[in-house]
Amino acid sequence: MRHAGFARNFDSTLRRLAERGHAVHVAFDVPFAHARRGAGPGIVERLAAEHPSVTLGPAPDRSGEGSTRLGLRLRLGIDYLRFLDPAYGSAPKLRARAEAQAGPALRALGRVAARRPSGPAALSRALRALEASLPVSPRAWRFVREQRPDVVLVTPLVELGEPQTDFVRAAKALGIPSGLCVASWDNLTNKGVVSETPDLVAVWNEAQREEAVALHGVPRERVVATGAHSYDHWFDWAPSRDRYEFARTVGLPTEGPLLLYLCSSEFIAPDEAGFVRRWLRDLRARPEPELRDAAVLVRPHPQHAEQWRGVDLSYLGPVSVWPPAGADPTDADSRRDYFDSLYHCSAVVGVNTSALIESAIVGRPVLTYLAPEFRETQRGTPHFAHLADGGLLRVADSFEQHAVELASALSSGEGAPPEARAFVRSFLRPHGLEQAAAPRLVDALERLACTPAQPLRAPALAPITRLALAPLAALAGLDARLRRVARAGARRALAVPAVRRRVLGWVEPPRRLSQAPVTRHLRSLVREPADPALGAGREP
C-alpha cells in the first residue's frame, strides 16, 4: 500500500482474507511515522491483533537506487504527458498538478511535443521504452523474494510517478502473479498511468473496466469487476441513536429537516470554509422557509479540517460544524457518528467527494451546483462525470436552480430518486445489491494465485539503452544521497531553537532574514517531499 490511509479502503477485504486462512503481509511505502492521520494504520494493527496471520511493516527504502529514482522521474514525465492529451483539455488543475511534479527538462520536452497533435503520445512511447529498459529495483526484488508470496498485490499503482511499479516488476521477474486492487472511484481517471500492467486488475464496475482498458492499456481479459469493496460495511450499517439524541449531540434543533454539507479535499476545494459561509448566507436569504430555517450540519473533510478552526457560523442560523476537527471513519465510534450524520439528514450537499456516494447508499438525495470557484474540480475532473452523469447527483447550473431543488428535496422527504438508486446498483454493487464486493474480490485473488505470472518483458534494445542511461542513473543516485545528507544537516541546524523558530516561521522573522539564501535553502530542504513513495518521505 502507498500509505496506511489506504487501509480503510480494504478493511473488509483484508478481514475476509484473514478469515479464509490466508497469511497477509501489508507493507507501506511511506513509513508509519509519516503516514499517521488520526487512526492512521490502526485498521491493519487491529486486524493484526485479531488475526495472527496478518502482519504489517514498511516497504524497503529505494530512494538511494539511482536507476529506481531515474525510473520515477521518467514516469512523472509520462504522467505529465497524459494530461496533454485533448481528452484532458478541460482539466487544467489536473494538468498543473502533474506538470509541477515533472522535471524542468521533461516539462520543456512536453511543451515542444504538444505543438503537434501526435507529439505527446510519441514522446510518451519513447519515455516508456526508456523506463522499461531500466533494471528491476534490487531492494524491491529482494523484499519480494524474502516474503515468498503466492501473490503480490499493490494499491493504488496510479500515483504520479508511481514507484509501486518496482514491486510489480519484481514480482514478474520472480515469476509471481501480481494484481492491482483499485482503491477508489477516481483512481483510473485523475492520477497517473499504470506503467507495468499486473496479471489482474480488480475494478469496481463496468465503467472502471472501460477506463482500465482505454486509459491504461490493460488487456480486457485481465480486468475483473467485483464491486465497491470500500463501501461494503455501509450496506449493513444501522443508526446508533434516534434523531432527537443525534441532534442534541451535534448542537442542532431536534425538530425540522436536517441538511448535511459534506466537505471535500483541499485539492478539490481549497477555501471551502469561505464558500460554505457564502452558501449559507444565500440560503438564509431565500424566500423558502425550508432553506431559511433548516438546521445545517457541516462535516469537515478529515484531511482538510484545519480551515475550520475558529470559524463561527452561529450568526447564520442553526448551523453546526461537527466534528470540528474532522474525523476519518476508520473505527466503530467514528463510523457510528458518520453514519448517523447520513441517516438522520434529509438531504446532502457537497462539491466533489466520495462521501456523496456513501450518502446515496443510505438513500439520501445528493445535490450540488456548479459554482464558478469549483469549475476546475467539478466538470474539470473526469471522475465528477460518474456522479453527475450517472444519476447520483442533482446538478444545478446556478445557485437559484440549486436552491429550488434543495427546497423541494427538504420539503418532500422522499429520499434518493430512482436514478440515484440505479447508480448504487451499477456503480457499487454491479452483481446485485445483496452481493457484497469483498468476497468477490477475495475469490478473484484466490484464482490469481493459481494463474501463471506474465513474464517481465523489456525492449529488444534494453541492454544498450541501459548502458546509455547508466550515467543518468548514477547522477540520480548521487543526487538522492546529497539531498539526504543536506536534509539531515538542515534538521540538525533546526534543532537549535532560535534557528528553528525563524526558519519554520514559528515567529515572524525579519524581512531581510526571511529572504536570505541560507534561510530559503533550509526551509526548502526540510519541506521537500524527497520522493516519499520510494519509502523515504513525509506524510502523504
C-alpha positions in Angstrom: 0.0 0.0 0.0 1.1 3.5 -0.7 0.4 4.5 2.9 -1.8 3.5 5.8 -4.6 5.7 4.7 -5.5 3.1 2.0 -6.2 0.5 4.7 -9.7 1.9 5.2 -10.5 1.1 1.5 -9.5 -2.6 2.1 -10.7 -3.2 5.6 -13.3 -5.8 4.6 -11.1 -7.4 2.0 -8.2 -7.9 4.4 -10.5 -9.2 7.1 -12.1 -11.7 4.6 -8.6 -12.9 3.5 -7.6 -13.5 7.1 -10.9 -15.3 7.9 -10.3 -17.7 5.0 -6.9 -18.6 6.5 -4.6 -16.6 4.2 -1.4 -15.1 5.5 -1.3 -11.4 4.6 1.7 -9.1 5.0 0.8 -5.4 4.5 3.8 -3.2 3.5 3.5 0.6 3.4 5.7 2.7 1.1 5.5 5.7 3.4 6.8 4.9 6.9 4.2 4.9 9.7 5.7 7.9 11.4 4.8 9.9 8.3 1.5 8.2 7.4 -0.5 8.6 10.6 -3.7 10.5 10.1 -5.9 10.2 13.2 -6.4 6.5 13.3 -3.6 6.1 10.7 -2.5 2.5 10.4 -4.8 1.4 13.2 -7.1 -0.6 10.9 -4.3 -3.0 10.0 -2.9 -3.0 13.5 -6.3 -4.0 14.8 -6.6 -6.7 12.2 -3.2 -8.0 13.2 -4.2 -8.1 16.8 -7.3 -10.2 15.9 -5.6 -12.4 13.3 -2.0 -13.6 13.8 -1.9 -14.3 10.0 -2.0 -10.6 9.3 1.3 -8.7 9.7 2.5 -5.3 8.7 5.7 -3.3 8.2 7.4 -0.8 6.0 8.3 -1.4 2.4 12.1 -1.2 1.6 13.5 2.3 1.0 14.5 2.6 -2.6 15.3 6.3 -2.7 19.0 5.7 -2.9 18.9 3.5 -6.0 19.9 5.5 -9.0 18.0 3.6 -11.6 14.9 3.4 -9.5 15.0 7.2 -8.9 15.5 7.7 -12.7 12.5 5.5 -13.4 10.4 7.6 -11.1 11.4 10.7 -13.0 10.6 9.1 -16.3 7.2 8.0 -15.1 6.5 11.5 -13.8 7.1 12.7 -17.3 4.8 10.0 -18.8 2.1 11.0 -16.4 2.5 14.7 -17.3 2.2 13.9 -21.0 -1.0 12.0 -20.3 -2.7 15.3 -19.3 -1.6 17.0 -22.5 -4.0 14.7 -24.4 -7.0 16.6 -25.8 -9.2 14.4 -23.6 -7.9 16.3 -20.6 -8.3 19.7 -22.3 -10.9 20.8 -19.7 -8.9 19.6 -16.7 -6.3 22.4 -16.2 -5.9 21.7 -12.5 -5.1 18.0 -13.0 -2.6 19.0 -15.7 -1.0 21.6 -13.5 -0.6 19.1 -10.7 1.2 16.6 -13.0 3.3 19.4 -14.5 4.5 20.5 -11.1 5.9 17.0 -10.4 7.6 16.6 -13.8 11.2 17.8 -14.0 12.1 21.0 -16.0 13.6 19.0 -18.9 10.5 16.9 -19.3 8.2 19.9 -19.0 10.2 21.6 -21.8 10.1 18.5 -23.9 6.3 18.2 -23.3 5.7 21.7 -24.4 7.6 21.1 -27.6 5.8 17.8 -28.2 2.4 19.5 -27.7 2.9 21.6 -30.8 1.8 18.6 -32.8 -1.3 16.6 -32.1 0.6 13.3 -32.0 3.6 14.7 -30.2 2.8 13.9 -26.6 1.8 10.3 -27.4 5.0 9.8 -29.4 7.2 11.2 -26.6 5.3 9.1 -24.1 6.1 5.9 -26.0 9.8 6.9 -26.1 9.8 7.5 -22.3 8.0 4.2 -21.7 10.7 2.4 -23.7 13.4 4.0 -21.7 11.7 3.3 -18.4 11.1 -0.3 -19.3 14.8 -0.8 -20.1 15.8 0.1 -16.6 16.8 -2.8 -14.2 14.4 -4.1 -11.6 14.9 -2.4 -8.2 17.3 -4.7 -6.3 15.7 -3.8 -2.9 12.2 -4.4 -4.2 13.3 -7.7 -5.8 15.0 -8.9 -2.5 12.0 -7.8 -0.5 9.5 -9.8 -2.6 11.8 -12.8 -2.7 12.2 -12.8 1.1 8.4 -12.7 1.6 7.9 -15.7 -0.7 4.3 -14.7 -1.5 1.9 -16.6 -3.7 0.6 -13.2 -5.0 1.9 -9.7 -4.9 -0.9 -7.1 -4.7 -0.5 -3.3 -5.0 -2.6 -0.3 -4.5 -3.2 2.3 -5.8 -0.5 1.9 -8.6 -1.6 5.2 -10.2 0.1 7.9 -8.1 2.1 10.3 -10.2 5.4 8.6 -10.9 4.1 5.5 -9.2 7.0 3.8 -7.5 4.9 0.7 -6.7 5.8 -0.2 -10.3 9.0 -1.6 -8.7 7.1 -4.3 -6.9 5.1 -5.4 -10.0 8.3 -5.7 -12.0 10.0 -7.5 -9.2 7.1 -10.0 -9.0 7.2 -10.6 -12.7 11.0 -11.1 -12.6 10.4 -13.7 -9.9 7.5 -15.4 -11.7 4.9 -14.4 -9.0 1.4 -13.4 -10.1 0.7 -9.7 -9.4 -2.5 -7.7 -9.1 -3.8 -4.2 -8.8 -6.8 -3.6 -6.5 -8.3 -0.3 -7.5 -8.8 1.7 -4.3 -11.3 4.3 -5.2 -13.7 5.6 -7.8 -11.4 8.3 -9.2 -8.1 6.4 -9.3 -8.1 5.5 -13.0 -9.0 8.9 -14.4 -7.4 11.6 -12.3 -3.9 10.4 -11.5 -1.0 8.6 -13.2 -0.7 5.8 -15.8 -0.3 2.2 -15.0 3.3 1.7 -16.3 3.7 -2.0 -15.7 0.4 -4.0 -16.2 -0.1 -6.7 -13.5 -1.7 -10.0 -14.2 -5.0 -8.9 -12.6 -6.7 -5.5 -12.3 -9.7 -5.6 -9.9 -12.1 -2.7 -10.5 -15.5 -1.8 -9.1 -17.7 -1.8 -12.2 -18.0 -1.8 -15.9 -17.2 1.9 -16.2 -13.9 1.4 -14.5 -13.3 -1.7 -16.6 -13.5 0.5 -19.7 -11.2 3.1 -18.1 -8.6 0.4 -17.3 -8.7 -0.7 -21.0 -8.9 2.6 -22.7 -6.8 4.8 -20.4 -4.2 2.4 -19.2 -3.9 -0.2 -21.9 -4.8 -3.1 -19.7 -5.9 -6.2 -21.7 -9.6 -6.7 -21.2 -9.2 -10.3 -20.1 -7.1 -9.2 -17.1 -9.8 -6.9 -15.7 -12.4 -8.2 -13.3 -15.3 -6.1 -11.8 -16.0 -7.1 -8.3 -18.0 -4.1 -6.9 -17.0 -1.4 -4.4 -15.4 -3.3 -1.6 -14.6 0.0 0.2 -18.3 0.6 0.9 -19.5 -2.9 1.9 -19.9 -2.1 5.5 -22.4 0.8 4.9 -24.9 -1.5 3.3 -25.5 -3.3 6.6 -25.0 -0.4 9.0 -27.7 0.8 11.3 -28.1 4.1 13.2 -26.8 4.1 16.8 -29.3 6.7 18.1 -32.5 8.4 17.2 -32.9 11.8 15.6 -33.5 13.6 18.9 -30.4 12.3 20.5 -28.3 12.9 17.5 -29.4 16.5 17.1 -28.6 17.1 20.8 -25.2 15.6 20.3 -24.3 17.9 17.4 -26.0 21.0 18.9 -28.9 21.5 16.4 -32.6 21.7 16.8 -34.3 18.4 17.5 -37.2 19.0 15.1 -37.4 20.0 11.4 -35.3 19.0 8.4 -31.6 18.5 8.8 -29.3 19.5 5.8 -25.9 17.9 5.7 -23.0 19.6 3.9 -20.1 17.2 3.3 -16.7 18.9 2.7 -14.2 17.9 0.0 -10.4 17.6 0.0 -8.1 20.5 -0.2 -7.3 19.8 -3.9 -11.0 20.0 -4.8 -12.0 22.9 -2.6 -9.0 24.9 -1.1 -11.2 27.6 0.6 -14.3 25.6 1.3 -15.0 27.4 4.6 -15.4 30.6 2.7 -17.6 29.0 0.2 -19.8 27.4 2.8 -20.2 30.8 4.6 -21.4 32.4 1.3 -23.7 29.4 0.5 -25.3 29.6 4.0 -25.8 33.4 3.7 -27.5 32.9 0.3 -29.7 30.1 1.7 -30.9 32.2 4.6 -31.8 35.0 2.2 -34.1 32.7 0.2 -37.9 33.0 0.5 -38.4 29.3 1.1 -38.9 28.6 4.8 -37.2 25.2 4.3 -34.0 27.0 3.4 -34.3 29.9 5.8 -34.9 27.7 8.9 -33.2 24.4 8.1 -30.7 23.1 10.6 -27.4 22.6 8.8 -24.6 20.2 9.8 -21.2 20.9 8.2 -18.9 17.9 8.3 -15.2 18.9 7.6 -13.1 16.7 5.4 -10.7 14.7 7.7 -7.6 15.9 5.8 -8.8 19.4 5.3 -10.3 20.3 8.7 -7.7 22.9 9.8 -9.5 25.7 7.9 -12.5 25.3 10.2 -10.5 26.1 13.4 -12.2 29.1 15.0 -14.9 29.5 12.3 -18.1 30.8 13.8 -21.3 30.4 11.7 -23.8 30.9 14.5 -25.0 34.2 13.0 -26.3 32.2 10.0 -28.9 30.4 12.0 -28.9 26.8 13.3 -25.5 25.6 12.0 -23.0 23.2 13.5 -19.5 22.2 12.3 -19.1 18.7 13.6 -16.9 17.0 14.3 -14.9 20.3 14.5 -11.5 18.7 13.7 -12.9 16.3 11.2 -12.9 12.5 11.6 -11.9 9.7 9.3 -14.4 6.9 9.8 -12.0 4.1 10.4 -13.2 2.7 13.8 -16.5 1.8 15.2 -17.1 5.1 17.1 -16.2 7.3 14.2 -18.2 5.2 11.8 -21.3 5.4 14.0 -21.0 9.2 14.1 -20.6 9.4 10.3 -23.4 7.0 9.5 -25.8 8.8 11.9 -25.0 12.1 10.1 -26.0 10.5 6.8 -29.0 8.6 8.2 -30.7 11.5 10.1 -30.3 14.1 7.4 -33.0 15.0 4.8 -30.6 15.9 2.0 -26.9 16.1 1.3 -24.9 18.8 -0.4 -21.2 18.8 -1.5 -18.8 19.8 -4.2 -17.0 16.6 -5.3 -16.2 13.9 -2.7 -16.6 10.2 -2.2 -18.9 10.9 0.8 -21.6 11.8 -1.7 -21.5 8.2 -2.9 -21.9 7.0 0.7 -24.9 9.3 1.1 -26.7 7.6 -1.8 -26.1 4.2 -0.2 -28.1 5.4 2.8 -30.8 6.6 0.4 -30.5 10.4 0.7 -30.9 12.9 -2.2 -27.5 14.4 -3.1 -27.2 17.9 -4.6 -24.6 20.3 -5.9 -24.3 23.3 -8.1 -21.6 24.3 -10.5 -20.0 27.2 -8.5 -17.5 29.3 -10.6 -14.7 28.7 -8.0 -15.0 24.9 -8.5 -15.2 24.8 -12.3 -11.8 23.1 -12.5 -12.5 20.5 -9.8 -16.1 19.6 -10.8 -16.6 19.4 -14.6 -12.8 19.8 -14.8 -12.2 16.4 -13.4 -13.3 13.2 -15.3 -14.5 11.4 -12.2 -17.1 14.0 -11.5 -18.9 12.7 -14.5 -19.5 9.4 -12.7 -21.7 11.3 -10.2 -23.2 14.0 -12.4 -24.0 11.9 -15.4 -24.5 8.6 -13.7 -27.7 9.7 -11.9 -26.3 10.2 -8.3 -26.2 14.0 -8.3 -28.8 16.6 -8.9 -26.5 19.2 -10.6 -27.7 22.8 -10.9 -26.0 25.3 -13.2 -26.7 28.2 -10.8 -27.4 28.8 -7.1 -31.0 29.8 -7.9 -31.7 26.4 -9.5 -29.8 24.7 -6.7 -31.9 26.5 -4.1 -35.2 25.4 -5.7 -34.1 21.8 -6.0 -32.8 21.8 -2.4 -36.1 23.2 -1.0 -38.0 20.6 -2.9 -35.8 17.8 -1.5 -36.2 19.1 2.1 -39.9 19.5 1.9 -40.8 16.2 0.1 -38.7 13.9 2.3 -38.8 11.3 -0.5 -35.2 10.2 -0.2 -32.9 9.4 -3.1 -34.5 9.4 -6.6 -34.7 6.3 -8.7 -31.7 7.4 -10.7 -29.5 7.5 -7.6 -30.6 4.1 -6.6 -29.8 2.8 -10.1 -26.3 4.4 -9.7 -25.7 2.4 -6.5 -26.7 -0.8 -8.2 -24.5 -0.3 -11.3 -21.5 1.6 -9.8 -21.2 -0.1 -6.4 -23.0 -3.4 -6.5 -23.0 -4.5 -10.2 -23.7 -8.1 -9.2 -26.7 -7.2 -7.1 -27.5 -5.1 -4.1 -27.3 -8.1 -1.8 -23.9 -9.2 -3.2 -21.0 -7.8 -1.2 -17.9 -6.9 -3.1 -15.2 -8.1 -0.8 -15.9 -11.8 -1.1 -15.9 -11.5 -4.9 -12.6 -9.6 -4.7 -11.1 -12.3 -2.5 -12.4 -15.0 -4.9 -10.6 -13.2 -7.8 -7.4 -13.0 -5.7 -7.5 -16.7 -4.9 -7.9 -17.5 -8.6 -5.0 -15.2 -9.4 -2.7 -17.3 -7.1 -3.4 -20.3 -9.5 -2.7 -18.2 -12.6 0.8 -18.3 -14.3 2.5 -15.0 -14.0 3.2 -12.9 -17.1 6.9 -12.6 -17.7 8.8 -9.4 -17.4 9.4 -8.1 -20.9 12.0 -5.5 -21.8 12.5 -3.8 -25.2 14.9 -5.5 -27.6 17.4 -2.8 -27.2 17.2 -2.7 -23.4 20.9 -3.7 -22.8 22.1 -0.9 -25.0 19.6 1.6 -23.6 20.6 0.6 -20.0 24.2 1.4 -20.7 23.3 4.7 -22.2 21.2 5.6 -19.2 23.8 4.5 -16.7 25.3 7.9 -16.3 21.9 9.5 -15.7 21.1 6.7 -13.1 24.4 7.4 -11.3 23.6 11.1 -11.2 20.1 10.4 -9.9 21.6 8.2 -7.1 24.2 10.8 -6.2 21.5 13.5 -6.1 19.4 11.3 -3.7 22.4 10.8 -1.4 23.3 14.5 -1.4 19.8 15.5 -0.7 19.6 13.1 2.2 22.8 14.5 3.7 21.6 18.0 3.2 18.2 17.3 4.8 20.0 15.7 7.8 22.2 18.8 8.1 19.2 21.1 7.8 17.4 19.2 10.6 20.4 19.4 12.8 20.5 23.2 12.2 16.8 23.4 13.0 17.4 21.7 16.3 18.8 25.0 17.6 15.6 26.7 18.9 16.4 30.2 17.5 17.1 28.9 14.1 14.1 26.6 14.1 11.7 29.5 15.1 13.0 31.7 12.3 13.2 29.1 9.5 9.9 27.5 10.1 8.1 30.7 10.8 7.1 29.9 14.4 7.8 33.6 15.0 7.8 36.2 12.2 11.4 36.5 11.0 12.8 39.9 10.0 12.2 40.5 6.3 15.9 40.5 5.5 16.5 37.2 7.2 13.4 35.5 5.7 14.7 36.3 2.3 18.3 35.2 3.0 19.5 32.4 0.7 20.5 30.2 3.7 17.1 30.5 5.3 15.3 29.8 2.0 17.5 26.8 1.4 17.0 25.3 4.9 13.2 25.8 4.5 13.2 24.1 1.1 15.2 21.1 2.3 13.0 20.4 5.3 9.8 20.8 3.5 10.8 18.9 0.3 8.9 15.6 -0.3 12.0 13.6 -1.0 10.3 11.0 -3.1 8.1 9.8 -0.3 6.7 7.0 -2.4 10.1 5.4 -2.6 9.9 4.9 1.1 11.7 7.9 2.5 9.2 10.7 2.6 6.8 12.7 4.7 3.1 12.5 5.3 1.3 11.7 2.1 
